[in-house]
Amino acid sequence: MTPVDALGVVGVGLILIAYAGATSGRLDARRAPALLLNLAGALLILVSLYFDFNLSAVLMEGAWALVAVIGLVRLALGGRRTPD
């Protein structure tokens, strides 16, 4: 495994941690910790895809990162107000 591949694997791990945390109720998917895990994971996967390009994976991870960024911006602009 190359160092770039390892970055991608770490990225997958971060996204899986966020997903498992959200589905188990340990993380709120609308809060910064889960959003940051998803963003970091997607960015690491995108770095690995730069060296071994796959269009469908780039589109998926780009969308995943964009959703996380939108969530973080909404948190920053709206404070902690989210409907429960």
N, C-alpha and C positions, 0 to 999 in steps of 0.2 A: 504494500500500500504506500502510495506516495504521500508526501506532506499535504498536497492539495486535496487528495482523496480523503485524508484524515480530517481536514477542515469540513468537508462535506458531510462526513459521518457525524462529527460533533454537531453540525447544524441540524441534521436529522434528529439527533438525540435531544437537542433543545426544543425543537417543535413537538416531539413526542412527550417530553416532560410537561410542556404547557398544555397539550391536549389531555394527557392523563390527569393532570391537576384540575383542569376545568371539568372533565367528566366525573371525577370523583368528588367534586365539591371543595377541594382544597385550594383551588385558585379561581378567582372570578375572571372570566375571559374578557371582561370589559375594563379591567384594572391594569395599571402599568406593569406589574410583574409578568403577567401572562403575555401582554402585548410586546414587552421587551424581549421575552424569550422567543416569541414567534418572529419578531423582526431580526434578532441576532441570528437565529437559525436559518431564516430565509436568505439573509445576506451571506452567510458562510457557504450555503449551498450554491448561491449565485457565483461566488468566487470560484468554487470548484468547477462550475459549469463554464466559466470563462476559458478554462484550460481544456475542457472536454465538452464542447458545445452540444446541446440538445435543445432544440427550439421549444418543444412542448414543456420540458422541465423548466426552462427559463421563463416561459409565460406563466406557469403555475407559481413558481417561487417569486416572480416579480409581482404577481397579484397578491400573494400571501404577504409580502413585505408592504405593499401599498395599503392593504387592509389594516395592518398593524400600525402603520404611520398615521392613517386617518383616525384610528382609535386613540392614538397618543395625542394627536393634535386636538381632538375633541376633548380629551381630558384636560389638556393644558388650557384650552380656551374656556371650558365650562366648569372648571374645578372638579369637585367630586360628585356633582349632581348627576345621578343616573337613575332611571326608574327601576324599581325592584320588582 
